[in-house]
């Protein structure tokens, strides 16, 4: 299946599970990660996008790169505004979760194929 597709599958399931857990638990997930409605929806979208990338390696590479870049930006924003400018909680443990998963996705996407996904 390839590294990009495998990582997309694993992190896609993780982000989907985080989104669902945020709706079900309605409290900080594992007592560490603050969530709200928008945060849960974003996790579901990231998870679905990553799983969509399983269709082919080029698509997985592009989605890993895009989602990874967004997660790194969100991680950095967590240092600037822990409450996500009033939109989504980005501070605390979320900073590290977003930075680590974003860096992993970016690094894997850079090691992957140089093909460009086509519609």
BAPAVEX-552815 format. One record per residue: residue in three letters; x negated, y, z of N, C-alpha, C, O, CB in turn. Coordinates in steps of 0.001 Angstrom, whole numbers, padded with zeros to 6 digits, always signed. Glycine has a CB too. Example, Ala and Ser with C-alpha at 12.3 -4.5 7.8 and 13.67 -1.06 7.14 Angstrom:
BEGIN
ala-013190-005690+007800-012300-004500+007800-013200-003300+007800-014236-003319+008465-011308-004473+009046/ser-012850-002250+007080-013670-001060+007140-012900+000030+007870-013409+001138+008039-014084-000598+005725/
This chain:
BEGIN
unk-000829-001197+000000+000000+000000+000000-000865+001249+000000-000415+002278-000503+000939+000005+001207/unk-002038+001220+000517-002915+002378+000511-002816+003186+001791-001792+003186+002474-002599+003253-000663/unk-003896+003867+002094-003997+004618+003348-002991+005758+003444-002361+005926+004489-005390+005168+003500/unk-002823+006545+002386-001877+007659+002432-000453+007186+002673+000278+007787+003460-001940+008453+001142/unk-000063+006133+002012+001300+005622+002191+001470+005005+003575+002531+005144+004184+001634+004585+001106/unk+000450+004331+004076+000531+003716+005405+000672+004781+006488+001517+004663+007375-000713+002849+005676/unk-000157+005816+006413-000091+006893+007408+001238+007632+007297+001829+008000+008312-001271+007879+007228/unk+001713+007853+006065+003014+008495+005879+004122+007659+006518+005044+008205+007125+003301+008707+004379/unk+004032+006346+006382+005042+005463+006969+005012+005545+008490+006054+005700+009126+004821+004012+006513/unk+003831+005441+009068+003713+005438+010536+004169+006771+011116+005007+006802+012017+002259+005145+010966/unk+003618+007878+010601+003994+009178+011156+005419+009565+010781+006072+010306+011516+003027+010251+010679/unk+005909+009073+009645+007308+009311+009289+008247+008697+010309+009216+009330+010729+007610+008751+007902/unk+007967+007474+010707+008781+006804+011733+008640+007531+013075+009628+007701+013790+008360+005310+011881/unk+007430+007958+013417+007203+008669+014683+008001+009968+014717+008669+010264+015708+005698+008965+014882/unk+007933+010748+013631+008661+012022+013618+010177+011809+013559+010920+012572+014176+008209+012875+012426/unk+010649+010803+012841+012089+010500+012871+012530+010098+014279+013569+010545+014765+012428+009372+011868/unk+011734+009256+014923+012066+008826+016286+012071+010007+017243+012930+010093+018121+011073+007761+016773/unk+011117+010919+017082+011070+012108+017948+012312+012969+017745+012876+013496+018704+009797+012940+017666/unk+012734+013107+016486+013939+013889+016208+015176+013266+016823+015994+013966+017421+014134+014038+014717/unk+015321+011967+016683+016470+011258+017259+016406+011313+018785+017418+011559+019441+016508+009782+016772/unk+015228+011087+019346+015073+011119+020811+015442+012485+021364+016036+012585+022438+013630+010763+021215/unk+015092+013534+020638+015448+014885+021094+016942+015077+021182+017428+015749+022092+014861+015927+020167/unk+017688+014493+020244+019149+014599+020292+019734+013727+021402+020673+014138+022084+019756+014204+018941/unk+019193+012545+021580+019740+011591+022542+019419+012000+023976+020294+011989+024841+019197+010191+022265/unk+018168+012358+024219+017745+012658+025583+018170+014046+026047+018467+014243+027225+016254+012530+025689/unk+018199+015000+025135+018604+016374+025435+017815+016985+026596+018272+017943+027220+020083+016411+025754/unk+016661+016447+026879+015741+016984+027885+014352+016912+027279+014183+016355+026194+015822+016189+029256/unk+013368+017457+027946+012014+017293+027394+011691+015808+027180+011870+014985+028077+010962+017937+028339/unk+011214+015485+025971+010890+014102+025627+009680+013662+026442+008643+014325+026433+010614+013950+024099/unk+009816+012546+027143+008787+012005+028036+008358+013026+029089+007279+012902+029667+007571+011553+027228/unk+009190+014026+029338+008858+015064+030299+007751+015990+029826+007285+016836+030590+008463+014441+031589/unk+007319+015843+028562+006188+016626+028048+006543+017598+026931+005990+018695+026856+005137+015703+027556/unk+007458+017198+026075+007716+017964+024862+009081+018630+024932+010110+017956+024899+007626+017065+023625/unk+009087+019969+025030+010346+020697+025013+010913+020666+023601+010169+020785+022627+010155+022158+025505/unk+012215+020509+023491+012872+020466+022185+014145+021290+022224+014682+021577+023294+013184+019013+021770/unk+014617+021664+021061+015934+022265+020915+016517+021766+019591+015885+020957+018911+015860+023842+020962/unk+017674+022220+019225+018353+021728+018025+017484+021892+016781+017307+020940+016020+019680+022460+017832/unk+016943+023083+016568+016124+023330+015382+014865+022468+015378+014465+021951+014335+015743+024805+015303/unk+014246+022314+016534+013045+021497+016664+013351+020045+016269+012579+019416+015545+012495+021564+018112/unk+014471+019528+016746+014869+018160+016405+015115+018007+014904+014718+017009+014302+016129+017764+017183/unk+015763+018992+014312+016037+018948+012876+014731+018972+012087+014586+018241+011107+016939+020128+012458/unk+013774+019812+012508+012480+019876+011828+011764+018531+011921+011169+018079+010942+011603+020993+012432/unk+011815+017887+013093+011201+016560+013221+011856+015562+012265+011165+014766+011629+011311+016053+014674/unk+013170+015601+012165+013873+014693+011250+013479+014960+009791+013281+014023+009017+015400+014840+011419/unk+013366+016234+009422+012987+016595+008053+011562+016125+007760+011308+015546+006703+013105+018125+007838/unk+010630+016370+008688+009250+015907+008487+009205+014387+008359+008526+013857+007480+008347+016369+009651/unk+009923+013688+009233+009941+012227+009174+010508+011728+007859+009954+010818+007243+010745+011661+010328/unk+011616+012323+007428+012236+011906+006162+011318+012209+004976+011208+011400+004055+013596+012611+005969/unk+010665+013361+004997+009743+013720+003910+008588+012732+003837+008222+012271+002755+009204+015150+004104/unk+008015+012410+004991+006898+011461+005013+007338+010087+004508+006599+009436+003768+006323+011341+006437/unk+008522+009645+004896+009011+008348+004413+009344+008399+002922+009182+007402+002218+010251+007914+005213/unk+009797+009525+002447+010044+009694+001010+008740+009515+000229+008745+009024-000900+010664+011092+000718/unk+007631+009916+000839+006331+009774+000207+005918+008341-000062+004967+008100-000804+005310+010416+001045/unk+006612+007395+000525+006265+005991+000315+006545+005521-001115+006140+004423-001497+007028+005123+001294/unk+007226+006335-001895+007582+005927-003254+006345+005680-004118+006328+004750-004923+008462+006987-003904/unk+005316+006505-003956+004058+006256-004672+002922+006993-003969+003154+007885-003153+004163+006706-006163/unk+001713+006611-004295+000542+007141-003598+000352+008631-003825+000035+009363-002887-000695+006403-004038/unk+000538+009088-005045+000358+010513-005334+001351+011358-004537+000989+012407-004005+000524+010782-006842/unk+002572+010912-004456+003593+011635-003701+003249+011624-002212+003360+012652-001544+004992+011015-003938/unk+002839+010488-001698+002450+010397-000289+001291+011350+000008+001285+012018+001042+002057+008948+000074/unk+000321+011412-000889-000825+012300-000712-000376+013751-000636-000807+014489+000249-001830+012117-001854/unk+000483+014163-001554+000959+015548-001569+001813+015879-000353+001685+016961+000220+001752+015810-002833/unk+002670+014968+000039+003518+015216+001210+002666+015225+002481+002878+016068+003353+004638+014143+001316/unk+001713+014309+002598+000823+014308+003761+000097+015642+003869-000017+016212+004954-000195+013150+003672/unk-000393+016134+002737-001121+017407+002731-000205+018562+003134-000598+019417+003929-001727+017673+001340/unk+000994+018592+002600+001922+019686+002887+002387+019666+004340+002309+020677+005039+003127+019611+001957/unk+002872+018512+004789+003345+018395+006172+002187+018609+007136+002355+019257+008170+004001+017014+006417/unk+001014+018074+006811-000161+018268+007660-000513+019731+007816-000792+020189+008924-001345+017521+007095/unk-000503+020473+006716-000816+021908+006775+000211+022662+007622-000151+023525+008421-000867+022506+005355/unk+001475+022335+007444+002528+022996+008232+002346+022687+009715+002485+023577+010554+003938+022546+007759/unk+002036+021437+010044+001852+021059+011448+000655+021772+012073+000716+022179+013233+001673+019546+011567/unk-000420+021927+011325-001587+022658+011850-001200+024107+012117-001559+024658+013158-002789+022590+010853/unk-000476+024728+011198-000020+026109+011402+000883+026192+012637+000744+027114+013442+000735+026627+010145/unk+001802+025239+012792+002680+025239+013966+001879+025056+015256+002190+025675+016273+003737+024131+013840/unk+000849+024204+015215-000008+024017+016379-000710+025309+016761-000768+025658+017939-001033+022928+016112/unk-001239+026014+015785-001914+027296+016053-000908+028327+016559-001215+029097+017469-002624+027822+014775/unk+000280+028347+015979+001319+029278+016446+001706+029014+017897+002125+029928+018607+002560+029176+015556/unk+001566+027776+018333+001866+027442+019724+000975+028191+020700+001398+028492+021817+001721+025956+019944/unk-000264+028499+020291-001154+029305+021132-000713+030763+021157-000871+031452+022164-002601+029204+020632/unk-000159+031226+020042+000244+032625+019904+001591+032880+020583+001760+033875+021288+000319+033014+018420/unk+002540+031977+020365+003887+032140+020911+004426+030775+021328+004944+030016+020510+004836+032815+019873/unk+004293+030486+022607+004718+029174+023115+006204+028912+022872+006619+027761+022735+004420+029070+024607/unk+007003+029980+022818+008438+029777+022591+008794+029871+021110+009969+029959+020755+009248+030801+023384/unk+007776+029853+020246+008039+029870+018803+008841+031068+018366+009725+030958+017517+008756+028624+018395/unk+008528+032236+018957+009229+033475+018632+010731+033348+018853+011534+033948+018139+008951+033873+017191/unk+011092+032555+019856+012489+032369+020212+013223+031347+019362+014424+031148+019544+013189+033660+020124/unk+012525+030692+018430+013190+029735+017539+013032+028295+017990+014021+027582+018164+012655+029878+016143/unk+011801+027866+018179+011516+026489+018576+010391+026491+019596+009448+027272+019473+011143+025616+017347/unk+010477+025626+020605+009373+025552+021566+008133+024941+020898+008181+023832+020367+009788+024716+022811/unk+007026+025688+020936+005794+025235+020290+004630+025082+021259+003557+024618+020872+005412+026194+019201/unk+004831+025467+022507+003731+025475+023462+003526+024144+024155+004171+023146+023835+003960+026530+024483/unk+002614+024153+025112+002340+022970+025926+001812+021807+025111+000951+021973+024247+003584+022546+026650/unk+002336+020632+025397+001877+019408+024735+002191+019409+023243+001525+018714+022476+002511+018193+025390/unk+003194+020175+022819+003529+020253+021396+002352+020765+020571+002148+020328+019439+004742+021157+021188/unk+001579+021689+021135+000421+022227+020416-000474+021079+019968-000840+020980+018797-000374+023225+021304/unk-000817+020219+020912-001762+019140+020624-001166+018070+019731-001855+017527+018867-002240+018515+021907/unk+000101+017762+019927+000763+016791+019054+000759+017289+017610+000438+016539+016688+002213+016528+019530/unk+001116+018555+017421+001162+019111+016073-000231+019208+015457-000419+018874+014288+001817+020486+016093/unk-001206+019663+016241-002569+019780+015708-003159+018417+015343-003729+018253+014264-003473+020477+016725/unk-003022+017446+016237-003608+016127+015979-002937+015453+014791-003624+014960+013897-003493+015236+017221/unk-001611+015421+014767-000942+014753+013643-001169+015532+012344-001295+014922+011282+000576+014608+013921/unk-001224+016857+012407-001491+017654+011210-002880+017413+010660-003052+017272+009449-001314+019120+011510/unk-003875+017364+011531-005254+017112+011092-005377+015703+010510-006057+015501+009503-006247+017295+012271/unk-004728+014744+011135-004760+013374+010602-004164+013348+009193-004757+012780+008276-003985+012399+011537/unk-003005+013957+009024-002365+013965+007710-003232+014679+006669-003382+014195+005547-000991+014637+007797/unk-003800+015824+007041-004662+016551+006104-005899+015736+005739-006268+015635+004569-005081+017896+006703/unk-006532+015160+006753-007760+014386+006505-007471+013190+005600-008219+012929+004657-008377+013904+007839/unk-006410+012477+005878-006064+011310+005062-005725+011744+003637-006100+011071+002676-004875+010540+005686/unk-005024+012856+003500-004657+013312+002153-005882+013719+001346-005890+013600+000121-003682+014483+002237/unk-006902+014194+002023-008133+014584+001317-008956+013366+000908-009766+013447-000016-008981+015510+002198/unk-008754+012249+001584-009480+011027+001243-008763+010213+000170-009310+009245-000358-009677+010176+002485/unk-007543+010614-000143-006732+009840-001073-007025+010147-002520-008037+010753-002872-005294+010078-000807/unk-006126+009716-003317-006236+009872-004765-006169+011334-005178-005630+012168-004451-005140+009086-005465/unk-006709+011634-006330-006670+012989-006864-005503+013162-007841-005389+014197-008497-007997+013326-007556/unk-004647+012155-007936-003483+012245-008813-002531+013302-008295-002496+013585-007097-002770+010885-008925/unk-001765+013880-009189-000745+014849-008825+000604+014188-009040+000843+013572-010079-000877+016172-009658/unk+001481+014316-008060+002810+013724-008178+003601+014431-009281+003522+015650-009429+003567+013807-006827/unk+004340+013674-010030+005196+014254-011060+006626+013864-010765+006901+012821-010171+004775+013789-012482/unk+007516+014714-011190+008936+014461-010926+009483+013413-011835+010664+013076-011749+009742+015721-011071/
